[in-house]
Amino acid sequence: MSDQRGMSESVQLAVLLPLLIGIFLLLLQWALISWAQSTATSAAQESAAAAALHGAREADGLAAGERALSNGSLSRASVRVEKGATITRSVVRGRAVAVLFPYEVVAEATSPTERVTVP
């Protein structure tokens, strides 16, 4: 009869290694989603602020939002800006880089529209 003590360590490794890889991939996916959410929030804030300036147009906000999205954290990203008389609203949508599963990211920001008032 041969000594079989070494088998238990290899079996433990065979069971634990996929579990550890799965945990690592989940953490990586969480980090990519966090990065994408942060980028979308920043782009929404920048586009709303740029479009809300006195004399600015919605196209100025779109350009500012698209510049903020240039870091590659979002795919299929879109920026929508609505400039009203008192509030400028921006919505950014996109998909986070996927490792395990796709995740849709949406961020919204509002800013008061600058206007000239007579005292």
Buried (B, 14 or more C-beta within 10 A) or exposed (E): EEEEEEEEEEEEEEEEEEEEEEEEEEEEBEEBBEBBBBBBBBBBBBBBBBBBBEEBEBEBBBBBBBEBBEEEBBEEBEBBBBBEEEEBBBBBBBBBBEBEEEBEBEBBBBBEBEEEEEE
